[in-house]
Amino acid sequence: MTSSSPSPPFALDPVHDERHRLEDAPNARESLVFMLPRATEGVAAFVYTWVSGASKAGAALCVYGPAVGPEAIFEIVDNVEVPRTMGFDDWRVSGLHVRHGKPLQTADLTFVGQRATLEYRFEATHPAYNYGSHAEGCPSWLAYDRFEQSGRVTGVLRFGRRNIPFETFGHRDHSWGTRDWGVAQHWKWLIAQAAPDLAVHFFDIDAVGRKTLRGYVQRDGRIAAITGVDVTFALDAALYHTAIDAVVSDDIGRKTRVRGPTFAMFEFKVSPLATLNEGSMTLEIEGRPGVGHVEMAWPKDYLAYMRQRSR
């Protein structure tokens, strides 16, 4: 793992790389996400796995982009009962197998689906950033806590007749506690990386009449929490974001610009209440070319209204 500051202010106990014990409540859940934007091949992919307080799990692999065609490959299982003792060091849900290695540093996964297969290794390039390190903590409806981490990813993606080996930048997150999809009115979740020591993440949320902002900048050998984001973006008639331009401020006084266009879009109908527009992007950070992803969340009714209005 690339070194940053000796003791980042948001140092996270490695125990949180493991599975947590959750109460058996309606919104109790824990989830892992692994991202793969591959702009040079015209394809993006992500793996998502989750488990409820009742130990009912799910897993999804999504492959999308120009190389795939107009219809994404989306393989998903849900409501699979798993042992309460099964941890993320050997996590199995249908065709998915996740193996966390050195805590908060490495992870390996394979997903064998009917239409696509992914082999993926993640190696962190900076310390994990957890939302609970913020003075106001992590929003209780989002999770008890969660962490985000940029890294190097290697492996191979297979679909159709394509075999795409990769050695590039990627991202993962890990969330545990509760998730109420109906609370947020909108959010923008950005990840971007242009070098092992150059990465940006922010989560800009509008909920309960308030603005919530979390994230970090990894740059020049130092990682710091963000304090503000000034963001503009372009939307098409379907409310898909086609480009973004953001200036991110952090708590050691830096301003970092992230901008670029979308090359692949997937509409993730994650809940009866909310839709996540997943835009993989050709982003640059301070002019240095890289890869990234912007997820924008919209209430389903609002999205339907705006699309009808545009017609």
C-alpha positions as CSV (number, residue, x, y, z in Angstrom):
1,M,0.0,0.0,0.0
2,T,1.3,3.4,-0.9
3,S,2.3,5.5,2.1
4,S,0.4,8.6,3.0
5,S,0.6,10.5,6.3
6,P,1.9,8.3,9.1
7,S,-1.3,8.4,11.1
8,P,-4.3,9.6,9.0
9,P,-7.0,11.3,11.2
10,F,-9.5,8.7,10.0
11,A,-7.5,5.5,10.8
12,L,-9.9,2.6,10.9
13,D,-9.6,-0.5,13.1
14,P,-8.8,-3.5,10.8
15,V,-11.6,-5.4,12.5
16,H,-14.0,-3.5,10.3
17,D,-12.8,-5.3,7.2
18,E,-14.6,-8.3,8.6
19,R,-18.3,-9.1,8.7
20,H,-20.3,-7.4,11.4
21,R,-23.0,-8.7,13.7
22,L,-26.2,-6.9,12.8
23,E,-29.6,-6.9,14.4
24,D,-32.4,-8.7,12.7
25,A,-34.3,-5.5,11.7
26,P,-36.0,-4.5,8.4
27,N,-33.2,-2.1,7.2
28,A,-30.2,-3.9,8.7
29,R,-27.7,-4.7,6.0
30,E,-24.0,-5.0,5.2
31,S,-22.5,-4.6,1.7
32,L,-19.3,-4.8,-0.3
33,V,-18.8,-3.1,-3.7
34,F,-15.9,-3.6,-6.1
35,M,-15.6,-1.2,-9.1
36,L,-13.9,-1.7,-12.5
37,P,-14.0,1.2,-15.0
38,R,-12.3,0.2,-18.2
39,A,-12.7,3.1,-20.6
40,T,-10.0,2.0,-23.1
41,E,-12.0,-1.2,-23.7
42,G,-15.4,0.5,-23.7
43,V,-16.6,-1.5,-20.8
44,A,-17.2,-1.1,-17.1
45,A,-18.2,-3.6,-14.4
46,F,-19.0,-3.8,-10.7
47,V,-19.7,-6.5,-8.2
48,Y,-22.1,-5.9,-5.3
49,T,-22.9,-8.2,-2.5
50,W,-25.0,-7.7,0.6
51,V,-26.4,-9.5,3.6
52,S,-29.3,-8.7,6.0
53,G,-29.5,-8.9,9.7
54,A,-31.4,-12.2,9.2
55,S,-28.3,-13.5,7.3
56,K,-30.1,-13.5,3.9
57,A,-27.5,-12.5,1.2
58,G,-27.4,-11.4,-2.4
59,A,-24.8,-10.8,-5.1
60,A,-24.7,-9.1,-8.4
61,L,-22.3,-8.6,-11.3
62,C,-23.0,-5.9,-13.8
63,V,-21.1,-5.5,-17.1
64,Y,-22.0,-2.6,-19.4
65,G,-20.8,-0.1,-21.9
66,P,-20.3,0.3,-25.7
67,A,-18.4,-3.0,-25.9
68,V,-21.4,-4.9,-24.4
69,G,-24.1,-3.2,-26.4
70,P,-27.3,-1.4,-25.5
71,E,-28.4,-4.0,-22.9
72,A,-26.1,-4.5,-19.9
73,I,-25.2,-8.0,-18.6
74,F,-26.8,-8.1,-15.1
75,E,-26.5,-11.3,-13.1
76,I,-28.2,-11.2,-9.7
77,V,-29.3,-13.5,-6.9
78,D,-31.0,-12.4,-3.7
79,N,-32.5,-13.8,-0.5
80,V,-29.9,-16.6,-0.2
81,E,-29.6,-17.9,3.3
82,V,-25.9,-18.0,4.4
83,P,-24.3,-19.1,7.7
84,R,-24.0,-16.4,10.3
85,T,-20.5,-17.5,10.9
86,M,-19.4,-17.1,7.3
87,G,-17.1,-14.1,7.0
88,F,-15.6,-12.0,4.2
89,D,-12.4,-14.1,4.3
90,D,-14.3,-16.8,2.6
91,W,-17.6,-15.3,1.4
92,R,-19.7,-17.4,-1.0
93,V,-23.1,-16.4,-2.5
94,S,-24.1,-18.4,-5.5
95,G,-21.4,-17.7,-8.2
96,L,-19.6,-15.1,-6.1
97,H,-16.5,-15.9,-3.9
98,V,-14.9,-13.0,-2.0
99,R,-11.7,-13.5,0.0
100,H,-10.5,-10.6,2.1
101,G,-6.7,-10.9,2.6
102,K,-4.5,-8.5,4.7
103,P,-7.0,-6.3,6.6
104,L,-7.9,-3.1,4.8
105,Q,-5.3,-3.8,2.1
106,T,-6.2,-6.7,-0.2
107,A,-9.2,-8.6,-1.5
108,D,-9.7,-11.2,-4.2
109,L,-13.0,-12.2,-5.8
110,T,-14.4,-14.3,-8.6
111,F,-17.9,-14.1,-10.0
112,V,-18.9,-16.9,-12.3
113,G,-22.2,-16.0,-14.0
114,Q,-24.1,-17.4,-17.0
115,R,-23.1,-14.6,-19.3
116,A,-20.0,-13.1,-17.7
117,T,-17.1,-14.1,-15.4
118,L,-14.9,-11.8,-13.5
119,E,-11.6,-12.5,-11.7
120,Y,-10.5,-9.5,-9.7
121,R,-7.7,-8.7,-7.2
122,F,-7.7,-5.4,-5.2
123,E,-4.7,-3.9,-3.6
124,A,-5.2,-0.6,-1.7
125,T,-3.1,2.5,-2.5
126,H,-4.0,4.4,0.6
127,P,-5.5,3.9,4.1
128,A,-9.3,3.3,4.2
129,Y,-11.4,6.4,4.8
130,N,-14.4,5.8,7.1
131,Y,-17.4,8.2,7.3
132,G,-17.6,7.7,11.0
133,S,-14.3,9.6,11.4
134,H,-16.2,12.8,10.5
135,A,-17.2,15.0,13.5
136,E,-20.9,14.4,12.6
137,G,-20.3,10.7,12.0
138,C,-22.0,8.6,9.3
139,P,-25.7,9.4,8.6
140,S,-27.7,6.8,10.6
141,W,-30.0,5.9,7.7
142,L,-27.1,5.2,5.4
143,A,-25.0,3.0,7.7
144,Y,-23.5,2.7,11.2
145,D,-20.3,3.3,9.3
146,R,-18.7,2.7,5.9
147,F,-15.3,3.0,4.3
148,E,-14.1,3.8,0.9
149,Q,-10.7,2.9,-0.7
150,S,-9.0,3.4,-4.0
151,G,-6.5,0.8,-5.3
152,R,-4.9,-1.1,-8.0
153,V,-7.0,-3.9,-9.6
154,T,-5.8,-6.8,-11.7
155,G,-7.6,-9.8,-13.3
156,V,-9.7,-10.7,-16.3
157,L,-13.2,-10.0,-17.4
158,R,-14.9,-12.4,-19.8
159,F,-18.2,-12.0,-21.6
160,G,-19.4,-13.3,-25.0
161,R,-16.2,-13.9,-27.0
162,R,-14.3,-11.2,-25.2
163,N,-11.5,-11.9,-22.7
164,I,-10.3,-8.6,-21.3
165,P,-7.2,-8.8,-19.0
166,F,-6.8,-5.6,-16.9
167,E,-4.2,-3.9,-14.7
168,T,-5.7,-0.6,-13.8
169,F,-7.1,1.5,-11.0
170,G,-10.3,0.5,-9.1
171,H,-12.2,1.1,-6.0
172,R,-14.1,-0.7,-3.2
173,D,-16.4,0.2,-0.4
174,H,-17.8,-1.6,2.7
175,S,-20.9,-0.4,4.5
176,W,-22.6,-1.9,7.6
177,G,-25.6,-1.0,9.8
178,T,-28.8,0.3,8.2
179,R,-29.9,1.4,4.8
180,D,-33.1,3.2,4.2
181,W,-33.4,3.9,0.4
182,G,-36.3,6.4,0.9
183,V,-34.4,9.0,2.9
184,A,-32.2,10.7,0.4
185,Q,-33.6,13.1,-2.2
186,H,-30.5,12.9,-4.3
187,W,-26.8,12.1,-4.1
188,K,-23.6,12.2,-6.1
189,W,-21.0,9.5,-5.3
190,L,-17.7,10.1,-7.1
191,I,-14.6,7.9,-7.3
192,A,-11.5,8.8,-9.4
193,Q,-7.9,7.8,-9.6
194,A,-5.1,8.9,-12.0
195,A,-2.0,7.5,-10.3
196,P,-1.2,5.3,-7.2
197,D,-0.8,8.6,-5.2
198,L,-3.6,10.6,-6.9
199,A,-7.2,9.7,-6.0
200,V,-10.4,11.6,-5.1
201,H,-13.7,10.4,-3.5
202,F,-16.8,12.4,-2.4
203,F,-20.3,11.5,-1.4
204,D,-22.5,14.6,-1.7
205,I,-26.0,13.8,-0.3
206,D,-29.2,15.8,0.0
207,A,-31.4,14.3,2.7
208,V,-33.8,15.5,5.4
209,G,-33.4,19.1,4.2
210,R,-29.6,19.0,4.8
211,K,-26.4,18.6,2.8
212,T,-24.1,15.8,3.9
213,L,-20.5,15.6,2.5
214,R,-17.9,13.0,3.1
215,G,-14.8,12.0,1.2
216,Y,-11.0,12.3,0.8
217,V,-8.2,13.5,-1.5
218,Q,-5.0,11.4,-1.9
219,R,-2.4,13.6,-3.4
220,D,1.3,14.4,-3.1
221,G,1.9,11.8,-0.5
222,R,-0.8,13.0,1.8
223,I,-4.4,12.0,2.3
224,A,-6.9,14.4,3.8
225,A,-10.7,14.6,4.4
226,I,-12.6,16.9,2.1
227,T,-14.4,20.1,3.3
228,G,-16.3,21.2,0.3
229,V,-17.1,20.4,-3.3
230,D,-18.1,22.8,-6.1
231,V,-19.6,20.6,-8.8
232,T,-21.3,21.2,-12.2
233,F,-22.6,18.5,-14.5
234,A,-24.5,17.8,-17.7
235,L,-27.7,15.7,-17.8
236,D,-29.6,14.3,-20.8
237,A,-33.4,14.0,-21.1
238,A,-33.3,10.7,-19.2
239,L,-31.4,12.4,-16.3
240,Y,-28.3,10.4,-17.1
241,H,-25.2,12.4,-16.3
242,T,-23.0,12.8,-19.4
243,A,-20.1,14.9,-17.9
244,I,-19.0,16.3,-14.5
245,D,-16.6,19.0,-13.4
246,A,-15.8,19.4,-9.7
247,V,-13.4,21.3,-7.6
248,V,-12.8,19.5,-4.3
249,S,-11.4,21.3,-1.2
250,D,-9.7,19.4,1.7
251,D,-8.8,20.1,5.3
252,I,-5.1,20.8,4.5
253,G,-6.0,23.7,2.2
254,R,-5.7,22.0,-1.2
255,K,-8.1,22.4,-4.2
256,T,-8.3,19.5,-6.6
257,R,-10.1,19.5,-9.9
258,V,-11.8,16.4,-11.3
259,R,-13.6,16.4,-14.6
260,G,-14.5,14.3,-17.6
261,P,-17.3,12.6,-19.7
262,T,-19.3,9.4,-19.2
263,F,-18.5,6.5,-21.4
264,A,-20.8,3.8,-19.9
265,M,-24.2,4.1,-18.1
266,F,-26.3,1.6,-16.2
267,E,-29.6,2.3,-14.5
268,F,-29.6,0.3,-11.3
269,K,-33.2,0.0,-10.0
270,V,-31.8,-0.8,-6.5
271,S,-35.1,-0.2,-4.6
272,P,-38.8,0.5,-5.2
273,L,-38.0,3.9,-3.8
274,A,-34.7,4.8,-5.5
275,T,-32.8,4.5,-8.8
276,L,-29.0,4.7,-9.1
277,N,-27.7,6.0,-12.4
278,E,-24.2,4.4,-12.6
279,G,-21.9,6.4,-14.9
280,S,-18.4,5.1,-15.5
281,M,-16.3,8.0,-16.7
282,T,-13.0,9.0,-18.3
283,L,-12.0,11.3,-15.6
284,E,-8.9,13.4,-15.1
285,I,-7.5,14.8,-11.9
286,E,-5.6,18.0,-12.1
287,G,-5.2,17.4,-15.8
288,R,-3.8,13.8,-15.3
289,P,-5.8,11.2,-17.2
290,G,-7.5,8.5,-15.1
291,V,-10.6,6.5,-14.6
292,G,-13.6,6.9,-12.3
293,H,-17.3,6.6,-11.7
294,V,-20.1,8.8,-10.7
295,E,-23.3,7.4,-9.2
296,M,-26.3,9.7,-9.0
297,A,-29.4,8.7,-6.9
298,W,-32.9,9.8,-7.8
299,P,-36.3,9.0,-6.2
300,K,-38.2,6.8,-8.6
301,D,-41.3,9.0,-8.8
302,Y,-39.2,12.1,-9.5
303,L,-37.2,10.4,-12.2
304,A,-40.5,9.2,-13.9
305,Y,-41.9,12.7,-13.6
306,M,-38.9,14.4,-15.2
307,R,-38.7,11.9,-18.0
308,Q,-42.4,12.3,-18.8
309,R,-42.0,16.1,-18.6
310,S,-39.1,16.0,-21.1
311,R,-41.4,14.2,-23.6
